[in-house]
Amino acid sequence: MKTALAALVLALYAGSAAAQMTPVGLWRSIDDKSGEPKAEIRIRDGGSGVLVGVIEKAIVPSAVPTCELCTDDRKGKPKLGMEVIRGARKAEGQEVWEGGNILDPDNGKTYTLRLTPLEGGAKLQVRGYIGPFFRTQTWVRVQ
């Protein structure tokens, strides 16, 4: 009986840990320049395994609350509630999501995106590429 109970507890623990090895959830973004928390972004499955990320909360209020430097449909729209992650999918056979893009609403630049869960899903490496150049942030899971 103890063995069955122990196996059940381990199975439940393993299942919850595996469920966290995904970018889906609420994340606190950490600015790659200052090292300070900047915003909370909720990443969700937008359908068919495609991830979408929306700014849910500003920790540091922006001097310019709208994306004036954006060049697409987000131009002039409020940063709060803005979709900043679009189109990332899980890479086959890997714990990495890529193929989408991420917008920096402060400078209007859109980067090719790669998301990698770290430390059992407690952190998320967010890497944005423009050609051979990239920026990397490590976000911390809130939920």
Backbone torsions as a table, in degrees:
resi	resn	phi	psi	omega
1	MET	NA	-43.5	179.0
2	LYS	-62.6	-37.6	-179.8
3	THR	-64.8	-43.1	179.4
4	ALA	-64.0	-42.3	179.1
5	LEU	-64.5	-43.9	178.6
6	ALA	-62.2	-41.4	179.1
7	ALA	-63.9	-40.1	178.8
8	LEU	-64.6	-44.8	179.2
9	VAL	-61.8	-44.7	178.6
10	LEU	-63.4	-40.8	179.1
11	ALA	-63.6	-42.2	178.3
12	LEU	-65.4	-42.4	178.8
13	TYR	-62.9	-45.7	-179.7
14	ALA	-63.2	-38.7	179.2
15	GLY	-65.2	-42.1	179.7
16	SER	-70.7	-34.5	177.9
17	ALA	-67.4	-42.1	179.8
18	ALA	-65.5	-35.4	-179.8
19	ALA	-65.2	-25.5	-179.6
20	GLN	-83.5	-11.7	-179.9
21	MET	-82.6	48.6	179.3
22	THR	-141.9	151.3	175.7
23	PRO	-72.6	-11.4	-178.1
24	VAL	-64.8	127.6	179.8
25	GLY	145.7	-169.0	179.3
26	LEU	-104.9	128.8	-174.3
27	TRP	-125.2	143.8	171.6
28	ARG	-97.7	116.4	179.2
29	SER	-77.1	140.9	178.2
30	ILE	-115.3	121.0	-177.3
31	ASP	-61.4	131.5	-177.4
32	ASP	-73.6	-15.4	179.2
33	LYS	-94.1	-48.1	-176.1
34	SER	-91.6	-23.0	-176.2
35	GLY	78.2	6.7	-177.5
36	GLU	-98.3	150.1	174.2
37	PRO	-62.1	140.8	-174.8
38	LYS	-121.1	-43.4	-176.0
39	ALA	-158.4	169.6	171.4
40	GLU	-113.8	129.7	-177.5
41	ILE	-119.7	128.8	175.9
42	ARG	-97.8	121.5	176.6
43	ILE	-103.9	130.8	179.9
44	ARG	-137.2	164.2	174.6
45	ASP	-81.2	116.3	-179.2
46	GLY	-83.3	2.2	-179.0
47	GLY	120.1	139.0	178.8
48	SER	57.9	29.3	176.8
49	GLY	78.7	9.2	179.2
50	VAL	-91.7	126.8	-176.9
51	LEU	-88.2	146.0	177.3
52	VAL	-131.9	137.1	178.1
53	GLY	-126.9	132.5	-175.6
54	VAL	-125.2	138.2	175.0
55	ILE	-71.0	115.9	-176.6
56	GLU	-98.3	-30.8	-176.2
57	LYS	-151.9	135.4	173.8
58	ALA	-94.5	121.6	176.4
59	ILE	-84.7	-40.6	174.9
60	VAL	-108.5	112.4	-179.6
61	PRO	-61.2	138.2	-179.3
62	SER	-82.8	141.6	176.3
63	ALA	-64.8	-31.1	177.5
64	VAL	-119.0	106.3	-173.5
65	PRO	-75.0	-5.6	178.6
66	THR	-118.0	162.4	-178.7
67	CYS	-91.5	81.4	-178.3
68	GLU	-74.1	-23.8	-178.6
69	LEU	-92.2	-3.3	177.3
70	CYS	-65.3	150.8	-178.2
71	THR	-116.2	4.2	-178.6
72	ASP	-118.2	-152.6	-177.5
73	ASP	-63.7	-10.0	-179.0
74	ARG	-90.8	-5.4	-178.7
75	LYS	-57.7	127.5	177.4
76	GLY	79.2	-1.2	-178.7
77	LYS	-87.2	153.6	178.1
78	PRO	-61.5	139.9	177.5
79	LYS	-68.2	-38.3	177.9
80	LEU	-68.7	123.4	-176.6
81	GLY	90.1	-2.1	-178.0
82	MET	-74.8	139.0	174.3
83	GLU	-79.7	111.1	-177.7
84	VAL	-106.3	-17.5	175.8
85	ILE	-116.3	130.4	179.4
86	ARG	-139.1	134.8	164.3
87	GLY	79.8	7.6	-179.9
88	ALA	-74.2	141.4	177.9
89	ARG	-129.9	155.1	177.9
90	LYS	-69.1	130.3	176.4
91	ALA	-73.5	135.5	-176.6
92	GLU	-59.6	126.9	176.6
93	GLY	74.9	10.1	-178.4
94	GLN	-132.2	159.8	173.7
95	GLU	-96.2	54.1	-177.3
96	VAL	-137.0	141.0	175.4
97	TRP	-116.4	131.9	-177.0
98	GLU	-152.5	-178.6	176.4
99	GLY	91.9	-7.5	177.6
100	GLY	-103.0	-159.1	177.6
101	ASN	-142.3	161.6	178.0
102	ILE	-131.3	138.1	-179.1
103	LEU	-103.5	134.6	168.2
104	ASP	-96.4	103.5	-175.1
105	PRO	-69.4	-10.3	177.5
106	ASP	-79.5	-32.0	179.7
107	ASN	-117.0	-2.9	176.9
108	GLY	76.7	3.0	-178.1
109	LYS	-83.6	141.8	175.8
110	THR	-110.2	130.6	-176.9
111	TYR	-115.5	146.9	169.1
112	THR	-67.1	140.9	-166.4
113	LEU	-113.1	144.8	170.4
114	ARG	-140.9	123.9	179.8
115	LEU	-114.6	129.0	-180.0
116	THR	-132.7	113.4	174.9
117	PRO	-64.6	140.5	179.7
118	LEU	-126.4	160.8	174.2
119	GLU	49.4	50.3	178.2
120	GLY	68.3	19.8	179.4
121	GLY	94.0	3.7	178.8
122	ALA	-75.2	-24.5	179.3
123	LYS	-130.7	161.4	-179.3
124	LEU	-135.3	121.2	174.3
125	GLN	-83.3	122.0	-179.6
126	VAL	-113.4	113.5	-177.7
127	ARG	-120.7	127.1	178.3
128	GLY	-114.8	132.5	-176.9
129	TYR	-115.4	140.9	163.6
130	ILE	-129.0	105.4	-174.8
131	GLY	59.8	-133.3	-178.3
132	PRO	-82.4	-4.3	-177.3
133	PHE	-96.6	146.3	179.7
134	PHE	-147.1	160.7	171.4
135	ARG	-122.6	144.0	179.3
136	THR	-129.6	134.0	172.5
137	GLN	-125.8	152.3	172.4
138	THR	-115.4	114.0	-179.9
139	TRP	-93.3	155.4	-178.2
140	VAL	-114.1	132.5	-179.2
141	ARG	-68.5	131.8	173.7
142	VAL	-96.3	-44.0	177.7
143	GLN	-136.4	NA	NA
